[in-house]
Amino acid sequence: MPSQSLIRGELAGLADDAIDWEHGAIRIFRNVVDVDSGPFVKETKTEAGTRTLRIPAELVALLREQRTRVLETALAWGNDFQRKPLYLFPGVGGGLMHSNLITHRMMRPGEGKKISPVHRAAHHRHHAVAGLQGSETDTGTARTLDASDLDAALYR
């Protein structure tokens, strides 16, 4: 059975062209890998890794907001901002973000609050599951989300 969550490399490679905005689905087909020379995109490792995930309307709305922020940044940056594909979590100039920064960004909200990184990750999972209650998403699956999942990375 294909995974119903994203690993951080898949999240770093998530672009506008992978979202079915009308039907609430994400097609996972690219993965960002960090190497010494920087991040690069590769296809998912296995056929099972290439998959389509249904997402609740609440998450579609959050992704739309994120896309708007990226487009505003692109407009301010100018013609040199990479727009094809339009990464939803871009690095500098619209390029690839290092996938390890996904985890780093998730840990920021609790910094300075005497909360361990493990507890911060659990806090994000709790809120992600709570947000899915009442939606069509299987919250049993959502409880298995780890620190590199989409819901946590959306938190700025």
Sequence and secondary structure as in RCSB ss.txt:
>XXXX:A:sequence
MPSQSLIRGELAGLADDAIDWEHGAIRIFRNVVDVDSGPFVKETKTEAGTRTLRIPAELVALLREQRTRVLETAL
AWGNDFQRKPLYLFPGVGGGLMHSNLITHRMMRPGEGKKISPVHRAAHHRHHAVAGLQGSETDTGTARTLDASDL
DAALYR
>XXXX:A:secstr
   SS  HHHHHT BGGGEETTTTEEEE EEEEEETTEEEEEE SSTTTSEEEE  HHHHHHHHHHHHHHHHHHH
HH TTS  SS BSS  GGG    THHHHHHHHGGGTTTT  HHHHHHHHHHHHHHHHTTSSS HHHHTT  TTSH
HHHH  
